[in-house]
Amino acid sequence: MSRAHSHLKSSVEILNEYNGREPFASFLKKYFGQHKKYGSRDRKQVSHLCYCYFRLGKALLDIPVEERILVGLLLCSDKPNEILEQLKPDWNKKTGLSISEKLLIINNPLEIGSVFPWKQELSDDIDHEKLCESFFIQPGLFLRVRPGQETTVKTRLLGHGINFSEINSMCLSLPNASKIENVIELDKEAVVQDLNSQQTASLLKNIKYQISNIKSSVWDCCAGSGGKSLLLYDIEPGIELTISDARESILANLKKRFSKAGIKNYKSLIADLAQSNLKSQISNFDLIICDAPCTGSGTWSRTPEQLYFFDDKKIDQYAALQKKIVSNIIPRLKRDGSLLYITCSVFRKENEEVVEFMTSNSELNLINIELLKGYDKKADTMFAALFKRTS
């Protein structure tokens, strides 16, 4: 059996065993840990084939797994490769074609829209076809350089032969496979943060005048990994910061991250914001950041297994959860305070419709709304809306 056939066979075995209940990267790590026969090159090739399978999303679900993997490999490849050369040599000559041209040469008819079949659910102004094509491209790795660390970070990257491009003075784009952990001090000198996640800073800077004194209070209510809190802290270090999340393990990891970043003065608490009985230690705030739980559909080009396993019933479930959360946090906003609502979703029900719900059921005025498209920038797509409470 050729190496290409062996890799294809292994990827089929892995896909048949995976059920989508945990991130595929975590599953692969455990799988390869239990099957020591795979060398590093084998692991890389087999993993890539599996991800090519998932990048087809909901398209061609009725064809054999082996064939579907190879279709995905063709669509994901921009240059010839060893596996296609051995298994589909005619296709290997066509890897430089556009997606639309490649679709004409595969053995099964494939409409690009079938990759992501929920066109009618999309937020305003999203290009469905470009979104579908983006799933065949691995997103980039973006760094946000922390204030005062620009020269250090860039010098170390160049010194280790790691190429990068400057989106702006604080945002660097690197090849996705760049090994930076031992080159720079992550969280202290620079933060791994998607391009559009960084762009939410523009909305935060618009309200900096409101948080420019040491007594100003900020609540990152769905803190997650803490990326927005770190971003805000770098914009205005003199804030009184409170972070919360429903998951204790998430907060434990966040505290470690804050320690590396040098953030010491903050409050943290576990809070299920879907419940109306918020703890008494949550006071009222000048600014609330709500990076709401969502489908994550704007990030699926990074985690295409989520696209493959997605059930569209979850759109309504997340939208209902988001409306519960915002209903419970709005009363904690001071008069003239600001609320920043963020999702990494491409679905209207999680984005514009939640904004409409908030303006119709509260004393909030919508100040700004942005759909941060990432599918044409090798980045995540995000949605952000800034409100102000008037009374």
C-alpha positions in Angstrom: 0.0 0.0 0.0 1.4 3.4 -1.0 1.9 6.1 1.7 -1.0 8.1 0.1 -3.4 5.1 0.3 -2.3 4.5 3.9 -2.9 8.1 4.9 -6.3 8.0 3.2 -7.2 4.8 5.0 -6.2 6.2 8.4 -8.2 9.4 7.9 -11.3 7.3 7.1 -10.8 5.3 10.3 -10.4 8.5 12.3 -13.5 10.1 10.8 -15.6 7.0 11.5 -14.6 7.2 15.1 -15.1 10.9 15.7 -18.6 12.0 16.8 -18.2 15.8 17.0 -18.7 16.1 20.8 -15.3 17.6 21.4 -13.1 19.8 19.3 -11.5 17.8 16.6 -8.0 19.0 17.5 -8.5 17.6 21.0 -9.7 14.3 19.6 -6.8 14.0 17.3 -4.3 14.7 20.0 -5.8 11.8 22.1 -6.0 9.5 19.1 -2.4 10.0 18.0 -1.4 9.6 21.7 -3.0 6.2 21.7 -1.6 5.2 18.2 2.1 5.7 18.4 2.8 4.3 14.9 2.2 7.8 13.3 5.3 9.9 12.8 5.0 13.7 12.8 4.7 13.9 9.0 2.1 11.2 9.0 0.1 13.0 11.7 0.2 16.2 9.7 -1.0 14.6 6.4 -3.7 12.5 8.0 -5.0 15.5 10.0 -5.1 17.6 6.9 -7.1 15.0 5.0 -9.7 14.9 7.9 -10.0 18.7 7.9 -10.5 18.7 4.1 -13.4 16.3 4.6 -15.0 18.7 7.2 -14.4 21.8 5.0 -17.0 20.5 2.6 -19.6 21.2 5.2 -23.0 19.9 4.2 -22.1 19.3 0.6 -21.8 15.8 -0.9 -22.9 13.9 2.2 -24.0 10.9 0.2 -20.8 9.9 -1.5 -18.1 7.5 -0.1 -15.9 9.0 2.7 -12.7 8.4 0.6 -14.1 10.3 -2.4 -15.3 13.1 -0.2 -11.9 13.5 1.4 -10.3 13.8 -2.1 -12.8 16.3 -3.3 -12.1 18.4 -0.2 -8.4 18.0 -0.7 -8.7 19.4 -4.3 -10.8 22.3 -3.2 -8.4 23.1 -0.3 -5.2 22.8 -2.4 -3.6 25.8 -4.2 -0.6 23.8 -5.5 0.1 20.2 -6.4 0.7 17.7 -3.6 1.9 14.1 -3.1 -1.5 12.6 -2.2 -3.4 13.9 -5.2 -0.5 13.0 -7.5 -0.8 9.4 -6.4 -4.5 9.1 -6.1 -6.0 11.7 -8.5 -3.2 12.8 -10.9 -5.5 14.6 -13.2 -6.9 16.6 -10.4 -3.4 17.4 -9.1 -2.7 19.3 -12.3 -5.7 21.5 -11.6 -4.9 22.7 -8.0 -4.1 26.2 -9.2 -7.6 26.8 -10.6 -10.3 28.8 -8.9 -12.9 27.1 -6.7 -15.6 27.6 -9.4 -13.3 26.0 -12.0 -12.5 23.1 -9.7 -16.2 22.4 -9.2 -16.5 21.7 -12.9 -14.0 18.8 -12.9 -15.0 16.7 -9.9 -17.0 13.6 -10.5 -20.1 14.7 -8.6 -22.1 17.9 -9.1 -21.5 20.3 -6.3 -23.2 23.7 -5.9 -20.9 25.9 -3.7 -24.0 27.1 -1.7 -24.6 23.6 -0.4 -21.4 23.8 1.7 -23.3 26.3 4.0 -27.0 25.8 3.2 -28.5 28.5 5.5 -28.3 31.5 3.1 -31.7 32.8 4.3 -30.4 32.9 7.9 -27.4 35.1 7.2 -26.9 38.6 8.6 -27.2 41.6 6.3 -24.5 42.2 3.7 -22.8 38.8 4.0 -21.8 37.4 0.6 -23.0 33.8 0.7 -20.8 32.5 -2.1 -17.7 34.1 -0.7 -18.5 32.7 2.8 -18.8 29.2 1.4 -15.5 29.5 -0.5 -13.8 30.7 2.6 -14.2 27.3 4.3 -11.6 25.9 1.9 -8.9 28.3 3.2 -7.1 28.0 6.5 -7.5 31.3 8.4 -4.4 33.2 9.4 -2.7 33.6 12.7 -3.0 37.1 14.1 -1.0 38.7 16.9 -2.0 41.9 18.8 1.2 43.4 20.1 0.8 44.9 23.5 1.7 48.6 24.2 5.4 49.2 24.4 6.3 45.8 23.0 6.4 46.5 19.3 10.1 46.5 18.7 10.7 43.5 21.0 8.1 41.3 19.3 9.0 42.2 15.7 12.8 41.8 16.4 12.3 38.3 18.0 10.1 37.1 15.2 12.5 38.2 12.5 15.4 36.8 14.5 13.8 33.4 14.4 13.0 33.5 10.7 9.2 34.0 11.2 7.8 36.1 8.5 4.9 38.4 9.2 3.0 41.3 7.6 1.8 44.4 9.5 -1.9 45.0 9.3 -1.1 48.0 11.5 1.5 48.9 14.1 -0.1 46.7 16.7 -1.5 43.9 14.5 0.6 41.3 12.8 -0.4 38.5 10.4 1.6 35.3 10.5 1.5 32.0 8.6 -0.9 29.7 10.5 1.7 27.1 11.4 4.1 29.6 12.9 5.7 28.3 16.2 5.8 31.4 18.4 5.4 29.9 21.9 9.1 29.9 22.6 9.9 33.1 20.6 7.8 35.7 22.4 6.1 35.8 25.8 2.4 35.3 24.9 0.0 37.5 26.8 2.8 39.5 28.3 4.3 40.8 25.0 1.6 39.9 22.5 -1.8 38.3 22.4 -3.0 35.7 19.9 -6.2 37.4 18.8 -8.1 37.3 15.5 -8.0 40.3 13.3 -11.7 41.2 13.7 -11.7 40.5 17.4 -9.0 43.2 17.5 -11.1 45.5 15.4 -13.7 45.7 18.2 -11.2 48.1 19.8 -12.4 50.8 17.5 -15.8 50.7 19.2 -14.2 50.6 22.6 -12.0 53.6 21.8 -15.2 55.5 20.8 -16.3 55.4 24.4 -12.8 55.8 26.0 -13.8 59.2 27.3 -16.4 57.5 29.5 -13.8 55.2 31.1 -10.9 57.5 31.4 -10.9 57.9 35.2 -9.8 55.3 37.7 -13.3 55.0 39.2 -14.9 53.9 36.0 -16.3 50.4 36.3 -16.3 47.7 33.5 -18.0 44.3 33.5 -16.8 41.7 31.0 -19.8 39.5 31.6 -19.1 36.5 29.3 -15.4 36.8 29.7 -14.4 33.4 28.1 -10.7 33.5 27.4 -10.5 37.2 28.3 -9.4 38.6 25.0 -11.7 41.6 25.2 -10.7 42.4 28.7 -7.0 42.3 27.8 -7.8 44.6 24.8 -9.7 47.1 26.9 -7.1 47.1 29.6 -4.4 48.0 27.1 -6.6 50.9 25.9 -7.3 52.1 29.4 -5.4 50.5 32.3 -7.1 52.6 34.9 -10.5 50.8 35.0 -12.2 48.9 37.8 -12.6 45.5 36.0 -15.0 42.7 36.9 -15.0 39.5 34.9 -17.5 36.7 35.0 -18.3 33.5 33.3 -20.7 30.5 33.9 -17.8 28.1 33.9 -15.3 27.8 36.7 -12.6 26.2 34.6 -12.7 29.0 32.1 -12.2 31.6 34.9 -9.3 29.6 36.3 -7.5 29.7 33.0 -8.3 33.3 32.6 -6.7 34.2 35.9 -3.5 32.5 34.8 -3.6 34.5 31.6 -4.2 37.7 33.5 -1.2 36.9 35.7 1.0 36.6 32.6 -0.4 39.8 31.3 0.3 41.7 34.5 -3.3 42.4 35.3 -3.8 42.2 39.1 -6.6 44.5 40.1 -9.9 42.9 39.1 -12.8 41.1 40.5 -14.0 37.7 39.2 -17.1 35.6 39.8 -19.0 32.7 38.4 -22.4 33.8 37.1 -25.0 32.1 35.0 -26.4 35.2 33.2 -29.4 33.2 31.8 -30.7 33.3 35.4 -32.4 36.5 36.6 -31.1 36.2 40.2 -27.6 37.6 39.6 -25.4 37.7 42.7 -25.4 40.7 44.9 -21.7 41.4 44.4 -22.6 42.5 40.8 -23.1 46.2 41.0 -23.9 48.7 38.3 -21.3 49.5 35.6 -20.2 52.3 33.3 -19.5 49.8 30.6 -20.7 46.2 30.0 -19.0 44.0 27.4 -21.2 41.1 26.4 -19.3 38.7 24.1 -22.3 36.5 24.0 -22.4 32.7 23.7 -23.3 31.9 20.1 -23.1 29.3 17.3 -19.6 30.5 16.5 -20.4 30.3 12.9 -18.1 33.1 12.0 -15.2 31.0 13.1 -16.0 27.7 11.4 -13.2 28.0 8.8 -10.9 27.5 11.9 -13.1 24.6 13.2 -14.8 23.2 10.2 -16.0 20.1 12.1 -18.5 22.4 13.7 -19.9 23.3 10.3 -20.1 19.6 9.4 -22.0 18.6 12.5 -24.1 21.8 12.9 -27.9 21.5 13.5 -29.7 24.7 12.5 -32.1 24.3 15.5 -29.2 25.7 17.5 -29.7 29.1 15.9 -33.0 29.6 17.7 -31.6 28.1 20.9 -28.7 30.5 21.0 -30.8 33.5 20.0 -33.2 32.8 23.0 -30.2 32.4 25.3 -28.7 35.7 24.1 -32.0 37.5 24.7 -32.1 36.1 28.3 -28.6 37.3 28.9 -29.0 40.8 27.7 -32.3 41.2 29.5 -30.5 40.3 32.8 -27.4 42.5 32.3 -29.1 45.7 31.0 -30.4 46.6 34.5 -26.8 46.5 35.7 -25.9 49.4 33.4 -25.6 52.9 34.8 -27.4 55.8 33.3 -25.3 57.1 30.4 -23.4 53.9 30.5 -22.5 51.9 27.4 -23.1 48.3 26.4 -21.1 46.5 23.7 -22.8 43.4 22.4 -20.5 41.0 20.3 -20.9 37.7 18.6 -18.8 35.6 16.3 -21.9 34.6 14.4 -23.0 35.1 10.8 -26.7 34.5 11.6 -29.2 37.4 11.7 -31.2 35.9 14.6 -28.1 36.1 16.8 -27.1 39.6 15.5 -29.5 42.1 14.1 -32.6 40.5 15.7 -31.0 40.6 19.2 -30.2 44.2 18.6 -33.8 44.9 17.6 -34.9 43.0 20.8 -32.6 45.2 22.9 -33.8 48.5 21.5 -37.5 47.5 21.7 -37.4 46.2 25.2 -35.0 48.5 27.1 -34.0 52.2 27.4 -30.9 51.6 25.3 -30.1 53.7 22.2 -28.1 52.1 19.4 -25.0 54.1 18.8 -23.1 52.0 16.2 -23.4 48.6 14.6 -20.7 46.8 12.6 -20.5 43.5 10.7 -16.8 42.7 10.6 -16.4 40.4 7.6 -13.5 38.0 7.8 -14.2 35.6 5.0 -12.3 37.7 2.5 -9.4 38.4 5.0 -8.5 34.9 6.2 -10.1 36.0 9.5 -13.2 35.4 11.6 -16.4 37.2 10.9 -17.8 39.0 13.9 -20.8 41.3 14.8 -20.7 44.2 17.2 -23.3 46.7 18.4 -22.7 49.6 20.8 -25.5 51.0 22.9 -25.9 53.8 25.4 -28.4 53.9 28.2 -30.2 57.2 28.3 -32.2 56.8 31.6 
